[in-house]
Amino acid sequence: MQEFLWNYPEGMTDPSRPPADSRADLRDPGPMRALAHPARLRILGILRLDGPATVGALARATGEAPGAVSYHVATLAKHGLIEEAPELARDRRERWWRAAHARTSWDAADALGDPARHAASDALRRTVLESYQAELLAALAAEASLETEWIAASDSSDGAANLTIEEFRELAADLAAVHAKWLGRGRDREPGGEVRTVRWITHAFPRSGA
């Protein structure tokens, strides 16, 4: 199972945000292909991380032209990944958008038997991985502005072990439990003071050729 959250630990109970347990379960190639575009993936991430926004605000956050953002927003809305938030508009001309779900998941293994679904799943996974790399590099570049203790507490590591399929499943379950523990711990805290939004990105996969 592939899943990404672009999780927002702060403000999870905000009614303008989707419920913490809501999930977009992608099964058709169309939504997968739509989300495989880097700009659309980033827009969805911003709406989940920072909350509802207008096209203008999204254009400023992404550096994309407003016309391009409008197209991407329409595409995401078409596939049910975002939705309009009319209660936030101050007049009839203003349109606000919010994420429709807190997380996105799809079954890469289930897509193997369908060439169209497999191609779409592969494209989406590659875009997600590229977004992870960009986020990690941005965090590295920002370290100079952080207090020493926050850098010291950071972690970047990997590992490898010879496992049976049952042990591999156990490892994945252990990692999922760690995610659930800390998502729950920081869900309703507002960042500020000694509290910061902390991101973690983990991968567990069979080594190529092993």
Secondary structure as the mmCIF struct_conf table of DSSP 4:
data_model
#
loop_
_struct_conf.conf_type_id
_struct_conf.id
_struct_conf.beg_label_comp_id
_struct_conf.beg_label_asym_id
_struct_conf.beg_label_seq_id
_struct_conf.end_label_comp_id
_struct_conf.end_label_asym_id
_struct_conf.end_label_seq_id
STRN STRN1 GLN A 2 PHE A 4
TURN_TY1_P TURN_TY1_P1 GLU A 10 THR A 13
TURN_TY1_P TURN_TY1_P2 PRO A 15 SER A 16
BEND BEND1 ARG A 17 ARG A 17
TURN_TY1_P TURN_TY1_P3 ALA A 20 ASP A 21
STRN STRN2 ARG A 23 ASP A 25
BEND BEND2 ASP A 28 ASP A 28
HELX_RH_AL_P HELX_RH_AL_P1 PRO A 29 LEU A 35
TURN_TY1_P TURN_TY1_P4 ALA A 36 ALA A 36
BEND BEND3 HIS A 37 HIS A 37
HELX_RH_AL_P HELX_RH_AL_P2 PRO A 38 ASP A 50
STRN STRN3 ALA A 53 THR A 54
HELX_RH_AL_P HELX_RH_AL_P3 VAL A 55 THR A 62
HELX_RH_AL_P HELX_RH_AL_P4 PRO A 66 LYS A 78
TURN_TY1_P TURN_TY1_P5 HIS A 79 GLY A 80
BEND BEND4 LEU A 81 LEU A 81
STRN STRN4 ILE A 82 GLU A 84
HELX_RH_3T_P HELX_RH_3T_P1 PRO A 86 LEU A 88
BEND BEND5 ARG A 90 ASP A 91
TURN_TY1_P TURN_TY1_P6 ARG A 92 ARG A 93
STRN STRN5 TRP A 96 ALA A 99
BEND BEND6 ALA A 100 ALA A 100
BEND BEND7 ALA A 102 ALA A 102
STRN STRN6 ARG A 103 TRP A 106
TURN_TY1_P TURN_TY1_P7 ALA A 108 GLY A 113
HELX_RH_AL_P HELX_RH_AL_P5 PRO A 115 ALA A 142
HELX_RH_3T_P HELX_RH_3T_P2 GLU A 143 SER A 145
BEND BEND8 LEU A 146 LEU A 146
HELX_RH_AL_P HELX_RH_AL_P6 THR A 148 ALA A 152
TURN_TY1_P TURN_TY1_P8 ALA A 153 ALA A 153
HELX_RH_AL_P HELX_RH_AL_P7 ILE A 165 ARG A 185
TURN_TY1_P TURN_TY1_P9 GLY A 186 ASP A 188
HELX_LH_PP_P HELX_LH_PP_P1 ARG A 189 PRO A 191
STRN STRN7 GLY A 192 GLY A 192
TURN_TY1_P TURN_TY1_P10 GLY A 193 GLU A 194
STRN STRN8 VAL A 195 VAL A 195
HELX_LH_PP_P HELX_LH_PP_P2 PRO A 206 ARG A 207
TURN_TY1_P TURN_TY1_P11 SER A 208 GLY A 209
#
